[in-house]
Amino acid sequence: MGKMNRREFIKIAGIGAGGMVAGASMLQAFSPFQIDSKQILSTAIPGVTPTYCEICFWKCAGWVHKKDGEAWKIVGNPDDPHSNGRFCPRGTGGIGAYTDPDRLKTPLIRVEERGKQVFREASWDEAFDYIVEKMNKIKKEHGPECMAMFTHGSGGSYFKNMLRAFGSNNIAAPSYAQCRGPREEAYMLTYGETVGSPERTDIRNSKCLVLIGSHIGENMHNGQVQEFTEAVASGAAVITVDPRFSTAASKSKYWLPIKPSTDLALMLAWINVIIEEGLYDKKYVEKYTYGFEQLKKSVRQNTPEWAYPITTIKPHIIRETAREMAKNAPATLVHPGRHVTWYGDDTQRVRAGAILNALLGSWGRRGGFYAPAKAHVPKPKHPAYPKPKRDWRDAHDGKFPMASLAISQGICDATIPTLTRDCDIKGWIVYGTNLLSTLPQPEKTLQAIQALDLLVAIDIMPAEITGYADVVLPECTYLERYDDLRVSPGRSPNVALRAPAFEPKYDTKPAYWMARELAKKLGLGQYFPHETMESYLDERLKSIGSSLEEMKKLGVKHLPNNENELYYLDGEDFEFATPTGKIELYSTALAEAGFDPIPKFTKHEEPQDGYYRLIYGRAPMHTFGRTTNNPNLNDLMAENEVWINPKVAKEWGIKNREYVVLENQDGAICNKVRAKVTERIRHDCVYMVHGFGHTQKQMARSFNKGANDTDLISRINVDPIMGGTGMRVNFVTFRREVA
């Protein structure tokens, strides 16, 4: 990070978005390192380059500063609605991605069997020729559909374009089946629209915010954290449902330390109270919803007294919190969450929250969910893609009928050879996602990897997945490259530019260049009509009356909002994109597919004596395992801890800060991890932050630091509706770490 010392960096990070939600009133007024956008437009300050962050999906726009020609700092762009001029600790620490000495530096080709970490350095042409030869062989012998891709991050779009041109649509993002997929399908089934990314939640205007396992302030999604602090400072009532006293719980009017796996029972009881006490928005429900009477009948027995022994939340608290929601409606928001793959009934659980929002009249209303606007920026045309003859669904015989995207474990399963399929997937392209930490059941992932004819990993860091690749392609960081425009939904349409602040270090290259060069060698160059990203971006920007030159000065450009009003359901006629044209409290699509049209609670397996449910989450300074080696962010948190209730710690004789080893119900163990003995967690579960415990020695700072929760996720409950992997179904016990 240039000449900035650790103390200075921590000071900057601590005053980023939320200071980890440390003081709502301070945050509302304070915006660190603000830059006058008019000054930048008029003078184009030397040494300042526009970017948008790649550390998480929020993609906040900012300015990269150099000092004496060296990387210095990144600050928020005040014209950006994602950041409002404030960066979170992760975004502020983004310089560390550029300066990290452990980065991949040159293309690598394997010389020994997978997992042995024996590679030779190669030229780009050598690496591309190797890949092209293997891909063409797979295409000739098995068909182009036997190539697949896993992707996470901006640059993945170029490889998607290449693979679709090649003839395969087997493209999966683990963020779907391992994270947000049940949420998107639940809201699509209910409202005919998804929640989107960033979410269309009007938190800043909420008078009551309900968080169910949603760790705002620890997931550090910048805009949401800022809006959360605004809502809290304005006196909003926050209801947090979580077995752990999270940061959000500490800002709440109500903390409901629910028994894990029983959230759906609580929501059904809330629905019962709101209906039976007549607290729902009667005009809204009558005009906009379908299936109210069926819902009323279905939840009649789901009283707070019924829910109490299941959830351990007392009946009077259930009633009191339901009335709190109704009192503040329609400015009450039951947050849809993001990482929602918990127990295998996740689409139904999220749908219960969507139904609550409908009863409270919050969809399309101030303080609930707004109608997002998105800029329309045409892309350069290219030939139509060939139509694949088969895809991952063919390996699953009609399962997961509501899945709108490819599911990661579906592709993984379709790679493991069987005697019943015509063709198994033979090649993977893995962009920016460390599958051995991202996907549950890592042994199954390894089984699939060993069956491949080709595995290509494109990454910035030598993560575990690169150790199993046949070819490793080193990407330059987001600070060293152009990428496509950020065109995200929000309250108003806008676009943001990412431009290179530095020349690529070592022999690294941008993803666009890699994908285009590979496409040319595959005879698919026509799908990349622009030789450079500058030319591509300039064409797109000129279609909206701007240019690359202007955007280098602006960073963010706002466009006229010609779309619907933000709040559009206040008695106006409206047809929803559902089969009935209404908000479906009773889902006709689920009924037709043979699923419960209204959510019903099913009891889940509980831990046996001496075992505890494993739950996991996020830290504000890290994005999964992608940042734990970042020299700036590693200083803020070098290893994770396992949270243990004092009663449990006493039974096991475990002391605070002592190292322990966790073992799950199947005998899987993780690396040693420090115990955090705290009253802030229930006695029947333990908690750790995801993304630690790396086994890749080439990542010097993060190697062997903390524990990897994925090592303990040997069981999953798969959501039958859309294929999401419920991962909070594993139980752990303790081993003492032997010195």
C-alpha positions in Angstrom: 0.0 0.0 0.0 2.8 2.3 -0.8 4.3 4.1 2.2 1.1 3.9 4.3 1.7 2.1 7.6 -0.7 -0.3 9.3 -2.0 2.2 11.8 -2.9 4.7 9.1 -4.6 2.0 7.1 -6.7 0.7 10.0 -7.7 4.3 10.7 -8.9 4.7 7.2 -10.7 1.3 7.1 -12.4 2.0 10.4 -14.0 5.2 9.1 -15.3 3.5 6.0 -18.9 2.4 5.5 -20.2 1.9 8.9 -17.0 1.7 10.8 -18.4 -1.8 11.1 -21.7 -0.1 12.1 -20.1 1.4 15.1 -22.0 4.7 15.3 -25.1 5.4 13.2 -25.3 9.2 14.0 -21.6 9.7 13.1 -21.9 7.8 9.9 -24.9 9.7 8.8 -22.9 12.9 8.8 -19.4 11.8 7.9 -18.0 10.9 4.5 -14.3 10.3 4.5 -12.0 11.5 1.7 -14.8 13.1 -0.3 -13.7 14.5 -3.7 -15.5 17.3 -5.5 -16.7 15.6 -8.7 -17.0 18.9 -10.5 -13.3 19.6 -9.8 -12.4 16.2 -11.2 -14.5 16.8 -14.3 -13.0 20.2 -14.9 -9.3 19.5 -14.1 -8.9 15.7 -14.4 -6.6 15.6 -11.3 -3.3 13.8 -12.2 -2.8 10.5 -10.6 -6.5 9.9 -10.0 -8.2 7.1 -11.9 -11.9 6.0 -11.8 -12.7 2.4 -10.8 -15.4 0.3 -9.2 -14.5 -2.2 -6.6 -14.2 -5.9 -7.3 -13.9 -7.1 -3.7 -17.6 -7.8 -3.5 -20.7 -7.8 -5.8 -21.7 -4.3 -4.6 -19.1 -2.9 -6.9 -18.8 0.6 -5.4 -17.4 3.3 -7.6 -14.3 5.1 -6.4 -11.1 6.9 -7.3 -7.7 5.4 -7.2 -4.9 7.7 -6.0 -1.2 7.5 -6.7 1.5 9.3 -4.7 4.9 9.7 -6.2 3.9 7.2 -8.9 3.1 4.6 -6.2 -0.3 3.1 -5.3 -1.6 5.1 -2.4 -5.3 4.8 -1.6 -8.8 4.2 -2.9 -11.7 6.4 -1.9 -15.4 6.5 -2.7 -16.9 8.5 -5.5 -19.5 10.9 -4.0 -21.6 10.7 -7.2 -22.0 6.9 -6.8 -25.3 5.7 -5.3 -23.6 2.4 -4.3 -21.0 4.1 -2.1 -22.1 7.8 -1.6 -18.4 8.6 -1.4 -17.7 6.1 1.4 -15.8 2.9 1.0 -16.0 0.0 3.5 -12.8 -1.6 5.0 -12.6 -4.1 2.1 -12.9 -1.5 -0.6 -10.4 0.7 1.2 -8.0 -2.2 1.4 -8.3 -3.0 -2.3 -4.8 -1.7 -3.0 -3.6 -4.8 -1.2 -4.8 -7.0 -4.1 -2.4 -5.1 -6.4 0.6 -5.1 -4.0 0.3 -8.7 -2.7 3.6 -10.4 -3.5 1.9 -13.8 -3.5 0.0 -13.1 -6.6 0.1 -15.4 -9.6 2.7 -14.0 -12.0 2.8 -16.0 -15.2 0.8 -18.7 -17.0 1.5 -22.2 -15.7 1.0 -25.7 -17.2 0.9 -28.8 -15.0 3.7 -31.3 -15.3 2.5 -33.9 -12.7 -0.9 -35.3 -11.6 -3.5 -32.9 -10.2 -3.0 -31.7 -6.7 0.8 -32.2 -6.7 1.4 -28.4 -7.3 4.1 -29.1 -9.9 3.9 -26.7 -12.8 6.2 -25.2 -15.4 6.0 -21.6 -16.4 4.7 -21.1 -19.9 4.1 -18.4 -22.5 0.6 -17.2 -23.2 0.7 -18.8 -26.6 1.7 -22.1 -25.1 -1.0 -22.0 -22.5 -3.7 -21.0 -25.0 -2.6 -23.7 -27.5 -2.8 -26.4 -24.7 -6.4 -25.2 -23.8 -7.5 -25.0 -27.4 -6.2 -28.5 -28.3 -8.0 -30.0 -25.3 -11.3 -28.1 -25.9 -11.3 -29.1 -29.6 -10.7 -32.8 -28.7 -13.6 -32.7 -26.2 -15.8 -31.1 -28.8 -14.9 -33.7 -31.4 -15.2 -36.7 -29.2 -18.1 -35.7 -26.9 -19.7 -32.5 -28.1 -19.1 -28.8 -27.1 -21.7 -29.2 -24.3 -19.2 -31.3 -22.4 -17.3 -28.1 -21.5 -18.6 -26.2 -18.5 -17.7 -23.1 -16.6 -17.9 -21.9 -13.0 -17.7 -18.1 -12.5 -17.7 -15.3 -10.0 -16.7 -11.8 -10.8 -16.7 -9.2 -13.6 -14.3 -10.9 -16.0 -16.3 -14.1 -16.1 -18.7 -12.4 -18.7 -16.0 -12.6 -21.4 -15.4 -16.4 -20.9 -19.2 -16.9 -20.8 -19.3 -15.3 -24.2 -16.5 -17.5 -25.5 -18.1 -20.7 -24.1 -21.5 -20.0 -25.5 -19.9 -19.3 -28.9 -18.2 -22.7 -28.5 -21.6 -24.3 -28.1 -22.1 -24.9 -24.4 -24.4 -23.2 -22.0 -23.2 -25.2 -18.9 -22.3 -22.0 -17.0 -22.8 -21.8 -13.2 -22.2 -19.2 -10.6 -21.9 -20.7 -7.1 -23.6 -17.5 -5.9 -26.8 -19.0 -7.2 -27.2 -22.5 -5.7 -24.9 -21.9 -2.7 -26.2 -18.4 -1.8 -29.0 -16.4 -3.2 -30.9 -18.7 -5.5 -33.8 -19.7 -3.2 -34.4 -16.0 -2.6 -34.6 -15.1 -6.2 -37.0 -18.0 -7.0 -39.2 -17.4 -3.9 -39.8 -13.8 -4.9 -40.3 -14.7 -8.6 -42.9 -17.2 -7.5 -44.6 -14.7 -5.3 -44.3 -11.4 -7.1 -43.1 -12.4 -10.6 -39.9 -10.4 -10.0 -36.6 -11.1 -8.3 -35.0 -9.0 -5.5 -31.9 -8.4 -7.6 -28.4 -7.3 -6.8 -28.0 -4.8 -5.2 -31.3 -5.5 -3.5 -34.3 -3.3 -4.1 -34.8 -2.8 -0.4 -35.8 0.8 0.7 -34.0 0.4 4.1 -33.4 4.2 4.5 -37.1 4.8 4.7 -38.1 1.7 6.7 -39.7 2.3 10.1 -39.5 -1.4 11.0 -36.8 -3.7 9.6 -36.9 -7.4 10.2 -33.6 -9.3 9.8 -33.7 -13.1 9.7 -30.2 -14.4 9.8 -29.1 -11.3 7.8 -25.9 -10.0 9.1 -26.0 -6.3 8.0 -22.8 -4.7 9.2 -20.8 -8.0 9.0 -21.5 -8.8 5.4 -20.6 -5.1 4.8 -22.7 -4.6 1.6 -21.9 -0.9 1.5 -25.1 0.8 0.5 -27.2 -1.4 2.8 -25.0 -0.7 5.8 -25.2 3.0 5.2 -29.0 2.8 4.9 -29.2 0.6 8.0 -27.3 3.3 10.0 -29.7 5.9 8.6 -32.7 3.9 9.6 -31.4 3.2 13.1 -30.5 6.9 13.6 -34.0 7.8 12.5 -35.5 5.6 15.2 -36.6 2.6 13.1 -37.5 -0.5 15.1 -35.2 -3.4 14.2 -36.2 -7.0 14.9 -33.3 -9.4 14.5 -33.9 -13.1 14.4 -30.5 -14.9 14.9 -29.2 -17.6 17.3 -26.2 -15.3 17.6 -26.0 -11.7 19.0 -24.7 -10.2 15.8 -23.7 -6.6 15.1 -27.2 -6.0 13.8 -28.8 -7.5 16.9 -26.8 -5.0 19.0 -28.7 -2.2 17.2 -32.1 -3.8 17.5 -35.2 -3.2 19.5 -35.8 -6.9 19.6 -33.3 -9.8 19.5 -35.0 -13.2 19.0 -32.3 -15.8 19.7 -34.2 -18.5 17.8 -33.4 -22.2 17.8 -31.6 -22.9 14.5 -33.6 -24.5 11.7 -37.0 -23.2 13.0 -37.2 -19.8 11.3 -40.1 -20.9 9.1 -42.2 -21.8 12.1 -41.7 -18.3 13.5 -42.7 -16.7 10.2 -45.8 -18.8 10.0 -46.7 -17.8 13.5 -46.2 -14.1 12.6 -48.5 -14.6 9.6 -51.1 -16.3 11.9 -51.1 -13.3 14.2 -51.2 -10.7 11.4 -54.2 -12.4 9.8 -56.1 -13.5 13.0 -55.8 -10.0 14.6 -56.7 -8.3 11.3 -53.4 -6.5 11.2 -52.8 -7.0 7.4 -53.3 -4.2 4.8 -56.8 -5.1 3.7 -57.1 -2.9 0.7 -53.6 -3.9 -0.6 -54.3 -7.6 0.0 -57.7 -7.4 -1.7 -56.5 -5.6 -4.8 -53.1 -7.1 -5.4 -53.0 -10.7 -3.9 -54.2 -14.2 -4.8 -54.9 -17.0 -2.3 -55.6 -15.1 0.9 -58.3 -17.4 2.1 -56.2 -20.5 1.3 -53.3 -18.9 3.3 -55.6 -18.0 6.2 -56.8 -21.6 6.4 -53.3 -23.0 6.1 -51.8 -21.1 9.0 -54.8 -21.3 11.3 -53.0 -23.8 13.6 -49.6 -22.0 13.4 -50.3 -20.0 16.5 -47.5 -18.5 18.7 -48.3 -21.2 21.2 -47.6 -23.8 18.5 -44.4 -22.1 17.5 -43.0 -21.6 21.1 -41.7 -25.1 21.8 -40.3 -25.3 18.3 -38.5 -21.9 18.1 -38.0 -21.3 21.9 -39.4 -17.7 21.2 -42.2 -17.0 23.8 -45.7 -16.4 22.5 -46.0 -12.9 23.8 -42.8 -11.9 22.0 -44.1 -13.4 18.8 -47.3 -11.4 19.1 -45.5 -8.2 20.2 -43.1 -8.3 17.2 -45.9 -9.1 14.8 -47.8 -6.0 16.0 -44.6 -3.9 15.7 -44.4 -4.9 12.1 -48.1 -4.1 11.5 -47.9 -0.8 13.4 -45.2 0.5 11.0 -46.6 -0.9 7.8 -46.3 -0.4 4.9 -42.8 1.0 5.8 -42.0 -2.4 7.3 -39.4 -4.5 5.5 -38.9 -8.2 6.1 -35.4 -8.4 4.6 -35.1 -11.2 2.0 -31.5 -11.9 3.0 -28.8 -13.0 0.6 -27.1 -16.1 1.7 -30.2 -18.2 2.3 -29.1 -21.8 1.6 -29.6 -23.2 5.0 -31.8 -26.3 5.5 -33.1 -27.5 2.1 -36.5 -25.9 2.5 -35.1 -22.5 1.7 -37.3 -21.4 -1.2 -40.3 -22.1 1.0 -38.8 -20.3 4.0 -38.0 -17.2 2.0 -41.4 -17.3 0.4 -42.9 -17.1 3.9 -41.0 -13.8 4.3 -42.2 -12.7 0.9 -45.8 -13.4 2.0 -45.3 -11.4 5.2 -44.2 -8.4 3.1 -47.3 -8.8 0.9 -49.6 -8.9 4.0 -47.9 -5.7 5.3 -48.2 -4.0 1.9 -44.5 -3.3 1.6 -43.8 -4.4 -2.0 -43.8 -1.3 -4.2 -44.2 1.1 -1.2 -41.9 3.5 0.6 -39.9 1.8 3.3 -40.4 -1.6 1.7 -39.3 -2.6 -1.8 -38.9 0.0 -4.5 -39.1 -0.4 -8.3 -35.4 -0.4 -9.5 -34.3 1.5 -12.6 -31.5 0.4 -14.8 -29.6 2.1 -17.6 -30.1 0.7 -21.0 -26.7 0.6 -22.7 -26.6 -1.4 -25.9 -23.8 -3.9 -26.4 -22.0 -4.4 -29.7 -23.7 -7.1 -31.8 -22.1 -10.4 -32.6 -23.4 -13.6 -34.4 -26.1 -15.7 -32.7 -24.8 -18.5 -30.4 -25.1 -22.1 -31.6 -27.9 -23.9 -29.8 -26.6 -26.6 -27.4 -28.1 -30.0 -27.8 -28.1 -30.7 -24.1 -27.1 -29.1 -20.8 -26.7 -29.9 -17.1 -30.5 -30.6 -16.6 -30.2 -33.7 -18.8 -28.2 -35.3 -16.1 -30.8 -34.7 -13.4 -34.0 -36.2 -14.9 -36.4 -33.3 -14.3 -35.2 -32.3 -10.9 -35.2 -28.7 -9.6 -37.9 -27.5 -12.0 -37.8 -23.9 -10.7 -34.1 -23.4 -11.2 -33.6 -20.5 -13.6 -29.8 -20.8 -13.7 -27.4 -23.7 -13.9 -26.6 -25.1 -10.4 -23.0 -25.7 -9.5 -23.4 -29.1 -7.9 -25.5 -30.1 -10.9 -22.5 -29.5 -13.1 -20.3 -31.2 -10.5 -22.5 -34.2 -10.4 -22.7 -34.3 -14.2 -18.9 -34.5 -14.3 -18.6 -37.7 -12.2 -18.7 -40.6 -14.6 -21.7 -43.0 -14.5 -23.0 -45.8 -16.7 -26.3 -44.1 -17.3 -25.3 -40.9 -19.1 -24.5 -40.5 -22.8 -21.8 -38.0 -21.9 -20.2 -36.7 -18.8 -18.8 -33.2 -18.6 -15.1 -33.4 -19.6 -13.7 -29.9 -19.2 -14.1 -27.0 -16.7 -13.1 -23.4 -17.0 -13.1 -21.9 -13.5 -13.0 -18.1 -13.2 -12.4 -16.3 -9.9 -14.0 -18.9 -7.6 -12.1 -21.3 -5.3 -14.4 -24.3 -5.7 -12.8 -26.3 -2.9 -14.0 -23.7 -0.4 -17.1 -22.5 -2.3 -18.9 -25.8 -2.9 -20.0 -28.0 0.0 -18.9 -31.7 0.1 -15.3 -31.0 -1.0 -14.5 -34.7 -1.5 -17.2 -34.8 -4.2 -15.7 -31.8 -5.9 -12.3 -33.5 -5.9 -13.9 -36.7 -7.4 -15.3 -34.6 -10.2 -12.0 -32.8 -10.8 -10.1 -36.0 -11.1 -12.4 -37.2 -13.8 -11.8 -34.2 -16.0 -9.8 -34.1 -19.2 -9.2 -30.3 -18.8 -9.3 -27.9 -15.9 -8.4 -24.3 -16.6 -8.2 -21.9 -13.6 -8.2 -18.1 -14.2 -7.4 -16.2 -11.0 -5.3 -13.5 -9.3 -4.2 -15.6 -6.4 -2.9 -19.2 -6.1 -6.0 -20.5 -4.3 -6.6 -24.3 -3.7 -8.3 -24.7 -7.0 -5.3 -23.6 -9.0 -3.4 -26.5 -7.5 -5.7 -28.9 -9.4 -5.7 -27.0 -12.7 -4.0 -28.3 -15.9 -3.5 -24.7 -16.9 -3.4 -21.6 -14.7 -4.0 -18.2 -16.3 -2.9 -15.2 -14.1 -5.4 -12.3 -14.3 -4.3 -8.8 -13.4 -6.2 -7.1 -10.6 -9.2 -4.8 -11.1 -6.8 -1.9 -10.6 -4.8 -2.8 -13.7 -7.5 -3.2 -16.3 -10.6 -2.0 -18.0 -13.7 -4.0 -17.5 -17.3 -3.7 -18.9 -19.4 -0.9 -17.5 -21.1 -1.3 -14.2 -24.8 -1.1 -15.1 -26.7 -2.0 -11.9 -30.3 -1.6 -10.8 -31.0 1.1 -8.3 -33.1 4.1 -7.5 -31.9 5.9 -10.6 -30.1 4.6 -13.7 -26.4 5.2 -13.9 -23.2 3.7 -15.3 -19.7 3.5 -13.7 -16.3 3.0 -15.4 -13.4 0.9 -14.3 -10.1 2.1 -15.9 -6.6 0.8 -15.2 -4.7 2.9 -12.6 -1.5 0.9 -13.1 0.1 -1.2 -15.8 -0.4 -5.0 -15.1 2.3 -6.4 -12.8 4.4 -9.4 -13.8 3.1 -11.4 -16.8 -0.6 -11.0 -15.9 -3.4 -10.1 -18.4 -7.0 -8.9 -18.3 -9.8 -11.4 -18.7 -11.1 -9.7 -21.9 -7.8 -10.1 -23.6 -7.5 -13.8 -22.5 -11.0 -14.7 -23.7 -10.6 -13.0 -27.0 -7.3 -14.6 -27.7 -8.7 -18.0 -26.9 -11.7 -17.3 -29.1 -9.6 -16.4 -32.0 -7.6 -19.6 -31.7 -10.9 -21.5 -31.5 -12.0 -19.8 -34.7 -14.6 -17.8 -32.8 -13.1 -14.3 -33.1 -16.3 -12.9 -34.6 -17.8 -13.1 -31.1 -15.3 -10.5 -30.0 -15.6 -7.7 -32.7 -13.6 -5.2 -30.7 -9.8 -5.6 -30.5 -9.5 -3.6 -27.3 -11.7 -2.9 -24.3 -11.2 0.9 -25.0 -12.9 0.5 -28.4 -15.7 -1.7 -26.9 -16.4 0.7 -24.1 -16.3 3.8 -26.3 -19.0 2.3 -28.6 -21.2 1.5 -25.6 -20.8 4.9 -24.1 -21.4 6.8 -27.3 -24.8 5.0 -27.5 -25.9 6.9 -24.4 -24.3 10.2 -25.4 -21.1 9.8 -23.5 -17.6 8.6 -24.3 -14.7 6.9 -22.7 -12.9 10.2 -22.4 -15.8 11.7 -20.5 -16.2 8.7 -18.2 -12.5 8.8 -17.2 -13.3 12.2 -15.7 -16.7 11.5 -14.3 -16.3 7.9 -13.0 -20.1 7.7 -12.6 -22.7 9.1 -15.0 -26.4 9.4 -14.1 -29.0 9.1 -16.8 -32.6 10.3 -17.1 -35.1 8.0 -15.3 -37.8 7.3 -17.7 -39.0 4.2 -15.9 -41.8 3.6 -13.3 -42.0 5.5 -10.1 -40.0 4.0 -7.2 -43.2 3.5 -5.2 -45.9 2.3 -7.6 -48.5 0.2 -5.6 -50.7 2.8 -3.9 -54.0 1.8 -5.3 -52.9 1.9 -9.0 -53.8 -1.0 -11.3 -50.9 -3.3 -11.8 -50.5 -6.8 -13.3 -47.7 -9.0 -11.8 -45.8 -11.4 -14.0 -47.2 -14.4 -12.2 -49.7 -16.9 -13.7 -52.6 -15.1 -11.9 -51.3 -11.6 -12.5 -51.4 -11.1 -8.7 -49.0 -11.4 -5.8 -49.4 -15.2 -5.2 -49.8 -16.0 -1.5 -50.9 -19.3 -2.9 -48.4 -20.3 -5.6 -50.1 -21.8 -8.6 -46.7 -22.7 -10.2 -45.7 -24.6 -7.1 -49.0 -26.4 -6.9 -48.8 -27.4 -10.6 -45.2 -28.7 -10.0 -46.4 -30.9 -7.1 -45.0 -28.7 -4.2 -46.8 -27.1 -1.3 -48.4 -23.9 -2.7 -48.2 -22.4 0.8 -45.1 -22.9 3.0 -45.4 -25.5 5.7 -43.0 -26.2 8.5 -41.2 -29.5 8.6 -39.0 -30.4 11.5 -35.3 -30.7 10.8 -32.7 -33.1 12.3 -31.2 -32.0 15.5 -27.7 -32.6 17.0 -27.2 -35.6 19.2 -25.7 -35.1 22.7 -22.3 -33.6 22.6 -22.8 -32.1 19.1 -23.7 -28.6 18.0 -25.1 -27.2 14.8 -22.5 -25.5 12.7 -23.4 -22.0 11.5 -21.2 -19.6 9.7 -21.1 -16.0 8.4 -19.1 -13.1 7.3 -16.6 -10.5 8.6 -16.7 -6.9 7.5 -13.1 -6.8 6.3 -13.2 -10.0 4.2 -15.0 -11.4 1.2 -15.1 -15.2 1.8 -11.5 -16.5 1.3 -10.7 -14.1 -1.5 -9.2 -11.5 0.7 -7.6 -13.3 3.6 -4.2 -13.1 2.1 -4.6 -9.4 1.2 -1.7 -7.7 3.1 -4.0 -4.8 4.2 -7.0 -6.8 5.2 -5.1 -9.7 6.7 -3.8 -7.1 9.3 -7.4 -6.5 10.3 -8.3 -10.1 10.7 -5.7 -12.9 10.2 -7.7 -15.9 11.4 -11.2 -16.7 12.5 -12.6 -18.0 15.8 -15.3 -20.5 16.8 -18.0 -18.9 19.0 -18.9 -21.2 21.9 -21.5 -20.6 24.6 -19.9 -20.4 28.2 -22.1 -23.3 29.4 -20.8 -25.5 26.6 -17.2 -24.4 27.1 -17.4 -25.2 30.8 -18.7 -28.7 30.0 -15.8 -29.3 27.7 -13.2 -27.5 29.8 -12.5 -25.1 27.0 -11.0 -21.7 27.8 -11.3 -18.5 25.9 -8.7 -18.1 23.1 -7.6 -21.7 23.5 -7.2 -23.7 20.2 -9.6 -26.5 19.5 -10.3 -28.8 16.6 -13.9 -29.4 15.4 -15.0 -32.8 14.1 -18.4 -33.3 12.4 -20.9 -36.1 12.5 -19.1 -38.0 9.7 -15.6 -37.7 11.2 -14.5 -34.8 9.1 -12.2 -32.4 10.9 -10.9 -28.9 10.3 -7.7 -27.1 11.1 -7.3 -25.8 14.6 -9.2 -22.7 15.5 -9.3 -20.4 18.5 -12.3 -20.6 20.8 -14.3 -17.4 21.5 -16.3 -18.1 24.6 -19.2 -15.8 24.6 -22.8 -15.3 25.9 -23.6 -14.0 22.4 -24.5 -17.4 21.0 -27.0 -20.1 21.9 -25.8 -23.3 23.6 -26.9 -25.6 20.8 -24.8 -24.2 18.0 -21.3 -22.8 17.2 -20.4 -20.1 14.8 -17.4 -19.2 12.6 -16.6 -16.8 9.9 -16.2 -18.4 6.4 -13.1 -18.2 4.3 -10.2 -19.2 6.5 -8.0 -22.3 6.9 -6.3 -22.1 3.5 -4.1 -25.1 2.6 -2.4 -23.4 -0.3 1.1 -22.8 0.9 1.8 -20.1 -1.8 -0.6 -17.8 0.1 1.9 -17.1 2.8 -0.2 -14.9 5.1 -3.4 -17.0 5.1 -1.8 -20.5 5.0 -3.0 -22.6 7.9 -4.6 -19.7 9.7 -7.9 -20.4 11.2 -10.4 -23.1 10.2 -12.3 -23.7 6.9 -16.0 -24.5 7.7 -16.3 -26.1 4.2 -14.2 -29.0 5.5 -17.0 -29.8 7.9 -19.8 -29.5 5.4 -20.0 -33.1 4.3 -23.8 -33.2 4.3 -26.3 -31.1 2.5 -30.1 -30.9 2.2 -30.9 -30.0 -1.4 -33.8 -27.7 -2.1 -36.1 -29.8 -4.4 -37.6 -26.6 -5.9 -34.5 -25.0 -7.3 -31.5 -27.1 -6.2 -29.9 -24.9 -3.5 -27.6 -26.6 -1.2 -28.8 -26.3 2.4 -25.5 -26.4 4.3 -26.5 -25.7 8.0 -27.3 -29.4 8.5 -23.9 -30.4 9.9 -23.1 -30.9 13.6 -19.7 -30.7 15.3 -18.1 -31.7 18.5 -14.8 -30.7 20.0 -11.3 -32.1 20.0 -8.6 -30.5 22.2 -5.7 -29.1 20.1 -2.6 -31.1 21.1 0.4 -28.9 21.4 
